[in-house]
């Protein structure tokens, strides 16, 4: 069906819309069914507002969203890093949607069926425009096309199609639409709630005029800067009382909503030895000879266990690894390269360029699948269909006799080759090759393992170079002996280093490095960006793990890493203590800044001109285009200074500031040389709209407060 192609062509856009939509993709039913019993805590992935969600319910959400992405991208495999992004998105939207639903219920907010129908009839919502039900002429969502599909789907459910592939496509499209509908309903509810809250903040003409002035009145000044760096820190006396007072003043800065922990770890990656590399190179030299002489490279590539499957048809450069794609135009057709090392991905490569042809980027085609009791029967039936078509028979009419639509379908090379990359069977190669190279309006009868297929290419466009290449590409990997030696050495290190102090002492002796990771949380997926470190994360956050404890040794990564972890510090949810090194450093820096500011202000007391400020050691500069709406950047101190922008705005033209300005990186005095309004016309409605946009930010901040009050518990690290 053309619908799947449409979905995949818009896949990236849709993922962005869903990902950055306020609250997307959460089934309403989940929140009514996810409560689990208290004695089943080990199967609970988290908790929000006192309601628990089991790992099975959460995994169902992840699976549903993953299925949508697979359909959009035309793939069955999603990389681990992308899967982690999916899990984070599902979790965050689950939490946020649950919060919004609770707030909306208390306010009596809901999304009615009539509202949804109005949105469908209007047909302009961005999510609707990513569906296969868009009218090509109007560019709008076509509710009639949706209703037609739903009727066809219902009919197919009552009387399943004789074509399993067609039935599967109907099921996929239906699942996709229910995803869109559910997502849209959730987004509309969230938007109604956010809109209601944002309208609690009212803008008015007076505020609009002030905002316009703040943005468009520019000032020019003579500036006298006294950087804090001119005073040595050693000259500033800091007492415990100073630190405690400043900590109490800034305490809110140091509040953390979730528990975090500081760790140290030693990570050893196992790499190929010199003998491992030599052995692999010898093996590749054999592959090179086989590939150069093979009439059909399929078996050679397969037996080599290459990371790059042999497609067997020409493909755009985008389907080849970047290092290979960059060299394709420099390789002569029929040539097999020597063995090359690619340091960027630690592989050895061999390339045989079989052909280079110009093929369309997009092909429109239609097809009729033909089955028979025997291959000969299927062939004869397909031949008769081709003859009938050549004599003028209607393609769609013949297709419908077999229970198939026979509609023309556009397919891009991305879709065709992408599907082939997932399944490189001979049948798929025949299909893709026939579609790629088919002559417009000619008929092809292709014998397959389970019947025949009659294909007619109806249109082609966007020609570009395609390359048929056989590639053997393998990682320069370590041998079992190398891994065993690395394992034994690391195990010896761990055995001899049972305390944090011992690890710090022995690491260098063994050739290892101790690394640190601060404020790791249960939302983390990895330790030290090493894959498959969930067991280490479990240990880090286990209630029985205490500060100073050393973990067991872990085998992790892609079976190529060894790791041991030390728990250094536990930071409970709430306010970080003053004795926390990070907090202490931040507080001390503020105290020193305050004291330096006081010393400078005492020094320049009574200064009332730029000349007098210069005599006191100020750095003098001219600064132009200062507005209240943006902090001024001061070159002399290398800092942005919002307080200075405010003071300049409040000082009249021709006046010297009436008091010194304490900034982030220094103390400032200035004289206003000029004030001008930019030649921009005041538009009251436009300015009020800008203010309303700012008010939406206030609503977002409020959502963060709701999140903090929702008592969110995230146990995903136990399972994912």
C-alpha positions in Angstrom: 0.0 0.0 0.0 1.1 3.5 -0.8 0.2 4.5 2.8 3.3 2.9 4.3 5.5 4.7 1.9 3.9 8.0 2.9 4.4 7.3 6.5 8.1 6.5 6.0 8.7 9.5 3.8 7.5 11.7 6.7 9.1 9.6 9.5 11.8 12.0 10.6 9.3 14.9 10.8 6.8 12.9 12.7 9.4 11.7 15.3 10.3 15.4 15.9 6.7 16.4 16.3 6.0 13.5 18.7 9.2 14.0 20.5 8.8 17.7 21.1 5.1 17.7 21.4 4.2 18.7 25.0 2.8 15.3 26.0 2.7 12.6 23.4 1.8 9.0 23.1 0.4 7.8 26.4 -2.6 5.5 26.4 -5.4 6.6 28.7 -6.1 3.1 29.8 -2.6 2.7 31.2 -3.2 5.1 34.0 -6.2 3.1 35.2 -4.5 -0.3 35.0 -0.9 0.1 36.1 -1.4 -0.1 39.9 0.5 -3.0 41.3 0.7 -4.5 44.7 3.2 -3.4 47.3 4.9 -6.7 47.5 5.7 -6.7 43.8 8.1 -3.7 44.0 10.8 -5.5 42.1 8.5 -5.5 39.1 7.7 -1.8 39.4 9.5 0.5 36.9 8.4 3.6 38.8 5.9 5.7 40.6 4.0 9.0 39.9 1.6 10.7 42.3 1.4 7.5 44.4 0.5 5.3 41.4 2.8 2.6 40.4 3.6 1.3 36.9 4.8 -2.2 36.4 7.7 -3.1 34.1 5.3 -5.0 31.8 3.0 -2.0 31.3 6.0 0.2 30.7 7.5 -2.2 28.2 4.2 -2.4 26.4 4.3 1.4 25.9 7.9 1.2 24.7 7.1 -1.7 22.3 4.1 0.3 20.8 6.2 3.3 20.2 9.1 1.2 18.9 6.7 -0.5 16.4 5.7 3.0 15.1 9.4 4.0 14.6 10.2 0.7 12.9 7.3 1.3 10.4 8.4 4.9 9.8 12.0 4.0 9.1 11.3 0.7 7.3 13.6 -1.2 9.6 13.4 -4.1 12.1 16.5 -3.1 14.1 16.9 0.0 16.3 20.3 0.8 17.7 20.8 0.7 21.5 21.3 4.4 21.9 18.1 5.2 19.9 16.2 2.7 22.0 17.4 4.5 25.2 16.1 7.7 23.7 12.7 6.0 23.1 12.6 4.7 26.7 13.4 8.2 28.0 10.7 9.8 25.8 8.1 7.3 26.9 8.9 7.7 30.5 9.0 11.5 30.5 5.7 11.7 28.6 4.1 9.1 30.9 5.0 11.2 33.9 4.0 14.5 32.4 0.7 13.2 31.0 -0.2 11.6 34.2 0.3 14.9 36.0 -1.7 16.8 33.4 -4.6 14.3 33.5 -4.8 14.7 37.3 -4.8 18.5 37.1 -7.3 18.5 34.2 -9.7 16.2 36.0 -9.7 18.4 39.0 -10.5 21.4 36.7 -13.1 19.6 34.7 -11.1 19.7 31.5 -11.5 17.1 28.8 -11.3 16.5 25.1 -14.7 15.7 23.6 -15.4 13.6 20.5 -16.8 16.7 18.9 -13.5 18.6 19.4 -11.6 15.7 17.9 -13.9 15.6 14.9 -13.5 19.4 14.4 -9.7 19.0 14.4 -10.1 16.2 11.8 -12.4 18.3 9.7 -10.1 21.3 9.8 -7.2 19.0 8.7 -4.3 21.3 9.5 -2.9 19.8 12.7 0.8 19.0 12.1 0.4 15.4 13.3 -2.5 14.8 10.9 -0.3 16.0 8.0 2.1 13.2 8.8 -0.5 10.5 8.0 -1.2 8.8 4.7 -4.6 10.5 4.6 -3.5 13.8 3.1 -5.1 15.1 0.0 -2.4 15.8 -2.6 -4.3 18.6 -4.2 -5.1 20.6 -1.0 -2.3 19.5 1.2 -4.7 19.1 4.0 -5.8 16.1 6.0 -8.7 14.3 4.3 -11.2 13.0 6.9 -13.1 11.3 4.1 -10.0 9.2 3.1 -9.7 8.2 6.8 -13.3 7.1 7.0 -12.9 5.1 3.8 -9.8 3.4 5.2 -11.5 2.6 8.5 -14.5 1.1 6.6 -12.1 -1.0 4.5 -10.3 -2.1 7.6 -13.5 -3.1 9.3 -14.6 -5.1 6.2 -11.2 -6.8 6.1 -11.5 -7.8 9.8 -14.9 -9.4 9.1 -13.6 -11.0 5.8 -9.8 -11.3 5.9 -8.0 -10.7 2.7 -6.6 -13.7 0.8 -3.4 -11.8 0.5 -1.5 -12.0 3.9 0.8 -9.1 3.0 -2.1 -6.8 2.2 -3.8 -7.8 5.4 -0.6 -7.1 7.4 -0.4 -3.6 5.8 -4.0 -2.8 6.7 -3.2 -3.8 10.3 0.0 -1.7 10.4 -1.8 1.4 9.1 -4.7 0.9 11.5 -2.3 0.6 14.4 -0.4 3.7 13.2 -3.7 5.7 13.0 -4.7 4.7 16.5 -1.3 5.9 17.7 -1.8 9.2 16.0 -5.4 9.6 17.3 -4.4 8.7 20.9 -1.4 11.1 20.7 -3.5 13.9 19.3 -6.1 13.6 22.0 -3.4 13.7 24.7 -1.7 16.7 23.1 -5.0 18.6 22.8 -5.7 18.0 26.5 -2.3 19.2 27.5 -2.6 22.3 25.3 -6.0 23.2 26.8 -4.5 22.9 30.3 -1.4 25.0 29.4 -3.5 27.6 27.6 -5.8 27.9 30.6 -2.8 28.4 32.9 -1.0 30.9 30.6 -4.1 33.1 30.5 -3.8 33.6 34.2 -1.0 36.0 33.2 -2.6 39.1 31.5 -0.8 41.6 29.3 -2.1 45.1 28.7 -1.2 48.2 26.5 0.9 49.8 29.3 3.0 46.7 29.7 3.3 46.4 25.9 4.6 49.9 25.6 7.1 49.3 28.4 8.3 46.1 26.8 8.7 47.8 23.4 10.8 50.5 25.0 13.0 48.0 26.8 13.7 46.2 23.6 14.2 49.2 21.2 15.7 52.0 23.3 19.5 51.9 22.8 22.0 53.6 25.0 25.7 54.5 24.4 27.9 54.8 27.5 31.4 55.5 28.7 32.2 52.6 31.0 34.6 52.3 33.8 35.3 48.7 34.7 36.9 47.4 37.9 37.3 43.6 37.4 37.3 41.3 40.4 40.4 39.6 38.9 42.4 42.7 39.8 42.3 41.6 43.4 44.1 38.5 44.4 41.9 35.9 46.1 44.6 35.6 48.9 43.8 39.2 49.8 40.2 38.2 50.8 39.5 36.7 54.2 36.7 34.2 54.3 35.2 33.0 57.6 33.0 30.0 58.3 30.3 32.5 59.3 30.6 34.2 55.9 30.2 30.8 54.1 27.2 29.8 56.2 25.4 33.1 55.7 25.9 32.9 52.0 24.8 29.3 51.9 21.6 30.1 53.7 21.0 32.9 51.2 21.6 30.7 48.1 20.2 27.4 49.6 17.5 27.1 46.9 20.2 26.8 44.3 21.4 23.5 45.8 18.1 21.7 45.9 18.1 18.5 43.9 14.8 16.6 43.2 16.3 13.2 43.0 19.1 11.3 44.7 22.4 11.2 42.9 25.7 9.5 43.6 29.4 10.2 42.9 31.6 7.4 41.8 35.0 6.5 40.6 35.7 3.6 38.3 38.4 1.8 36.4 37.4 0.7 32.9 39.7 -1.4 30.8 38.8 -2.0 27.1 40.2 -5.2 25.6 41.8 -4.5 22.2 43.3 -6.7 19.6 47.0 -7.7 20.1 49.6 -7.5 17.4 49.3 -11.2 16.7 45.4 -10.8 16.5 45.8 -8.1 13.9 48.3 -10.2 11.9 46.0 -13.3 11.9 43.0 -11.2 10.7 45.1 -9.6 8.0 46.1 -13.1 6.7 42.4 -14.1 6.7 41.5 -11.0 4.8 44.1 -11.7 2.2 42.3 -15.0 1.5 39.0 -13.2 1.3 40.5 -10.7 -1.2 41.5 -13.5 -3.6 38.1 -15.3 -3.3 36.2 -12.0 -3.9 38.3 -11.1 -6.9 37.6 -14.4 -8.7 34.0 -15.0 -7.6 31.4 -14.8 -10.4 28.8 -14.3 -7.6 30.1 -12.7 -4.4 27.1 -13.7 -2.3 28.6 -16.7 -0.6 32.0 -15.1 -0.1 30.5 -12.1 1.7 28.2 -14.3 3.7 30.9 -16.8 4.8 33.2 -13.9 5.8 30.5 -12.6 8.2 31.0 -9.1 6.9 29.3 -6.2 8.7 27.9 -5.0 5.4 25.5 -7.4 3.7 25.7 -8.0 0.0 22.6 -6.4 -1.5 23.0 -7.8 -5.0 21.6 -4.7 -6.7 22.9 -1.2 -7.3 22.3 1.2 -4.4 22.9 4.9 -3.6 26.1 5.8 -1.7 24.0 6.5 1.4 23.6 2.7 1.9 27.3 2.1 2.2 29.6 2.9 5.1 30.9 6.5 4.9 34.5 5.3 4.3 33.5 3.0 1.5 31.1 5.5 -0.1 33.9 8.1 -0.3 36.0 5.7 -2.4 33.4 4.3 -4.8 34.0 6.8 -7.6 37.8 6.1 -7.5 37.3 2.3 -8.0 37.0 1.0 -11.5 34.1 -1.3 -12.3 35.2 -4.9 -12.0 38.1 -4.1 -9.7 38.6 -5.6 -6.2 40.6 -3.4 -3.8 43.4 -4.6 -1.6 42.9 -4.9 2.2 42.6 -1.5 3.8 42.6 -0.5 7.4 40.0 2.1 8.5 41.2 3.6 11.7 38.0 5.6 12.3 35.9 2.5 13.0 38.8 0.0 13.6 38.0 -2.3 10.7 39.6 -4.0 7.7 37.9 -3.5 4.4 37.8 -5.1 0.9 35.6 -3.7 -1.9 34.6 -5.2 -5.2 32.8 -2.7 -7.5 30.5 -4.8 -9.7 28.6 -2.1 -11.5 27.8 1.6 -11.6 24.5 2.7 -13.2 22.2 5.7 -13.2 18.8 4.8 -11.6 15.7 6.7 -10.4 15.5 7.9 -6.9 11.7 7.4 -7.0 9.7 4.8 -8.9 5.9 4.5 -9.3 4.8 1.0 -9.9 1.9 -1.4 -9.5 1.9 -5.2 -9.0 -0.3 -8.3 -9.1 0.8 -11.3 -7.0 0.1 -14.6 -8.6 0.0 -18.0 -6.8 -0.5 -21.5 -8.2 -0.6 -25.1 -7.0 2.8 -25.6 -8.7 5.5 -23.2 -9.9 4.6 -24.0 -13.5 0.9 -23.2 -12.8 1.9 -19.8 -11.3 4.1 -19.1 -14.2 1.4 -19.9 -16.7 -1.2 -17.8 -14.9 1.2 -14.9 -14.7 2.0 -15.2 -18.4 -1.7 -15.1 -19.2 -2.1 -11.9 -17.1 0.9 -10.3 -18.9 -0.6 -11.2 -22.3 -4.0 -9.8 -21.3 -2.4 -6.5 -20.2 -0.4 -6.2 -23.4 -3.7 -6.5 -25.3 -5.2 -3.7 -23.3 -6.8 -5.3 -20.3 -7.3 -3.0 -17.2 -4.6 -3.6 -14.6 -6.7 -2.7 -11.6 -9.6 -4.9 -12.8 -7.3 -7.9 -13.2 -5.8 -7.2 -9.7 -9.2 -7.0 -8.1 -10.0 -10.5 -9.4 -7.2 -11.7 -7.2 -8.3 -9.5 -4.2 -5.6 -6.9 -4.7 -6.0 -3.2 -5.2 -3.5 -2.8 -8.1 -3.0 0.9 -7.4 0.1 2.7 -8.5 2.5 3.2 -5.6 5.5 5.5 -5.3 8.6 4.0 -3.7 11.9 5.8 -3.0 15.3 4.1 -3.3 15.5 4.6 0.5 12.4 2.4 0.9 13.4 -0.2 -1.7 17.0 -0.6 -0.7 16.2 -0.2 3.0 13.8 -3.1 2.8 16.3 -5.2 0.9 19.0 -4.5 3.5 16.7 -6.1 6.1 16.1 -9.1 3.9 18.6 -9.9 1.2 16.8 -13.0 -0.1 16.9 -13.8 -3.8 13.1 -13.0 -4.1 13.7 -9.5 -2.7 16.6 -8.9 -5.0 14.5 -9.8 -8.0 11.7 -7.6 -6.9 13.9 -4.5 -6.2 15.9 -5.0 -9.4 12.7 -5.2 -11.5 11.3 -2.1 -10.0 14.6 -0.1 -10.2 15.4 -1.0 -13.8 11.9 -1.5 -15.2 11.0 0.2 -18.4 8.1 2.6 -18.0 4.7 1.0 -19.0 6.3 -2.4 -19.8 5.3 -5.5 -17.9 7.6 -7.9 -16.0 6.7 -11.4 -14.9 9.0 -12.3 -12.0 9.2 -15.9 -10.8 9.5 -16.1 -7.0 9.9 -19.0 -4.5 6.2 -18.9 -3.7 4.6 -17.8 -6.9 5.0 -15.0 -9.4 4.5 -11.3 -9.4 3.6 -9.1 -12.4 5.0 -5.6 -12.2 4.5 -2.5 -14.3 6.6 0.6 -13.7 4.4 3.6 -14.5 6.8 6.5 -13.8 10.4 7.3 -12.7 12.2 10.4 -11.6 15.3 11.8 -9.9 18.1 9.8 -11.6 21.4 9.5 -9.9 24.4 7.1 -9.7 23.9 3.8 -8.0 26.7 1.3 -7.1 26.6 -2.5 -6.9 29.4 -3.4 -4.6 30.4 -6.5 -2.6 32.1 -5.4 0.7 33.9 -7.4 3.3 34.2 -5.3 6.4 35.1 -6.6 9.9 36.3 -5.2 13.2 39.9 -5.7 14.1 38.9 -7.8 17.1 40.7 -9.5 19.9 41.2 -13.3 20.2 40.0 -15.5 23.0 43.5 -15.7 24.3 43.9 -11.9 24.3 40.6 -11.5 26.2 41.6 -14.2 28.7 45.0 -12.5 29.4 43.2 -9.1 29.9 40.6 -10.7 32.1 43.2 -12.4 34.3 45.2 -9.2 34.7 42.2 -7.1 35.6 40.9 -9.8 38.0 44.3 -9.7 39.7 44.1 -5.9 40.0 40.6 -6.1 41.6 41.7 -8.9 43.9 44.6 -6.8 45.2 42.5 -3.6 45.4 39.6 -4.2 47.8 39.4 -0.6 49.0 39.1 2.8 47.4 42.5 3.7 48.6 44.0 0.5 47.2 42.5 1.0 43.8 43.9 4.6 43.7 47.3 3.2 44.7 47.5 0.2 42.4 45.8 1.4 39.3 48.9 3.1 37.7 51.1 0.1 38.6 48.8 -2.2 36.5 48.5 0.4 33.7 45.0 1.5 34.5 43.4 4.9 35.1 40.9 5.9 37.8 38.1 8.0 36.4 35.4 10.0 38.1 31.7 10.5 37.5 29.7 12.9 39.6 26.0 13.1 40.2 25.0 9.9 38.4 21.2 9.2 38.8 18.9 6.3 38.2 18.0 7.9 34.9 21.5 7.2 33.6 21.8 4.4 31.0 25.5 3.8 31.2 28.5 4.1 33.5 31.3 6.0 31.7 29.5 5.8 28.4 30.2 2.1 28.3 27.3 -0.1 27.0 25.7 -2.9 29.0 26.6 -1.5 32.5 23.2 -2.1 34.0 24.6 -4.5 36.6 27.0 -1.8 37.7 24.2 0.8 37.9 22.1 -1.6 40.1 25.1 -2.0 42.5 25.6 1.8 42.6 22.0 2.5 43.7 21.5 -0.6 45.8 20.3 0.3 49.3 23.1 -2.0 50.7 25.9 -0.1 48.9 27.6 2.4 51.1 30.1 5.2 50.6 33.5 3.8 50.2 32.3 0.4 49.0 34.1 -1.3 46.0 32.0 -3.2 43.5 32.6 -6.7 42.0 34.3 -6.9 38.7 32.0 -6.5 35.7 32.2 -7.7 32.2 30.4 -5.2 30.1 30.5 -3.0 26.9 30.1 -5.0 23.7 31.8 -8.0 25.5 35.0 -5.9 25.4 35.1 -4.0 28.7 36.1 -4.9 32.2 35.1 -2.5 35.0 35.2 -2.0 38.8 33.3 0.9 40.6 33.8 2.8 43.8 30.9 4.6 45.5 32.3 7.9 46.8 29.3 9.9 47.9 25.6 9.7 48.2 23.6 12.9 47.7 20.1 12.4 49.0 17.1 14.2 47.4 16.8 17.6 48.9 19.3 20.3 49.8 23.0 19.6 49.2 25.0 20.3 52.4 27.5 23.1 52.6 30.4 20.6 53.1 29.7 19.2 49.6 32.8 20.1 47.6 30.7 21.5 44.7 28.5 23.5 47.0 31.4 24.8 49.0 33.2 25.9 45.9 30.2 27.8 44.6 29.4 29.4 47.9 33.0 30.4 48.5 33.2 32.0 45.0 30.2 34.1 45.8 31.6 35.2 49.1 34.9 36.2 47.5 33.0 38.1 44.8 30.9 40.0 47.4 34.0 40.9 49.5 35.9 42.1 46.4 32.9 44.1 45.3 32.9 45.7 48.8 36.6 46.5 48.6 36.2 48.1 45.2 33.2 50.1 46.2 35.1 51.4 49.2 38.0 52.4 47.0 35.8 54.3 44.5 33.5 56.0 47.0 32.8 59.5 45.9 33.9 59.0 42.3 31.6 61.0 40.0 33.2 61.1 36.6 34.9 58.8 34.1 38.2 60.7 34.6 38.1 60.2 38.3 37.3 56.5 37.8 40.3 56.2 35.5 42.5 57.7 38.1 41.4 54.9 40.5 42.6 52.3 38.0 39.5 51.6 36.0 39.5 50.2 32.5 37.7 52.7 30.3 35.8 51.7 27.2 32.9 52.9 25.0 29.9 50.5 24.8 27.0 51.0 22.4 23.6 49.5 21.5 22.7 48.7 25.1 19.1 47.7 25.7 17.2 46.7 28.8 16.0 43.5 27.2 19.4 42.0 26.8 22.4 41.8 29.2 25.4 43.9 28.0 28.6 42.1 27.3 31.7 43.8 28.8 34.9 43.1 27.1 37.1 44.3 30.0 35.7 41.6 32.3 34.6 39.0 29.7 31.2 38.7 31.2 27.5 39.4 30.4 26.1 41.9 32.9 22.3 42.1 33.2 22.5 44.4 36.3 24.5 46.9 34.2 21.9 46.9 31.4 19.2 47.7 34.0 21.2 50.5 35.6 21.9 52.1 32.1 18.2 52.0 31.3 17.4 53.8 34.5 19.9 56.6 34.0 19.1 59.6 31.9 21.1 60.8 28.9 24.1 63.0 30.0 24.0 61.7 33.6 26.7 59.8 35.5 25.4 56.8 37.4 24.4 57.7 40.9 25.9 54.5 42.5 28.4 51.8 41.5 26.9 48.7 39.9 27.9 45.3 41.3 28.1 42.8 38.4 29.0 39.2 37.8 32.7 39.9 37.0 33.4 43.4 38.4 32.1 46.7 39.6 31.1 49.4 37.1 30.6 53.1 36.8 29.4 54.8 33.7 28.2 58.0 32.0 25.3 57.8 29.5 26.4 59.5 26.3 23.3 59.0 24.2 19.8 57.4 24.1 18.0 56.7 20.9 14.9 54.8 19.8 15.3 52.3 16.9 13.2 53.3 13.9 10.6 50.6 14.6 6.9 51.2 14.6 5.1 50.3 17.8 2.4 47.6 17.2 0.3 47.1 20.3 -1.1 43.8 19.2 2.2 42.4 18.2 3.9 43.4 21.5 1.1 41.9 23.5 1.5 38.6 21.5 5.2 38.6 22.4 4.3 39.0 26.0 1.8 36.1 25.8 4.6 33.9 24.4 6.7 34.8 27.4 3.8 33.9 29.6 3.9 30.4 28.1 7.3 30.0 29.6 5.8 30.7 33.0 3.4 27.9 32.4 6.3 25.6 31.5 8.0 26.6 34.8 4.8 25.7 36.6 4.8 22.3 35.0 8.3 21.7 36.4 6.9 22.6 39.9 4.1 20.1 39.4 6.7 17.5 38.4 8.8 18.1 41.5 5.7 17.7 43.7 4.6 14.5 42.0 7.0 12.4 44.0 8.3 10.6 40.9 10.2 7.4 41.6 12.3 6.2 38.6 13.5 2.5 38.9 14.1 2.0 35.2 17.7 1.3 35.8 16.7 -2.0 37.4 15.3 -3.3 34.1 16.7 -1.2 31.2 
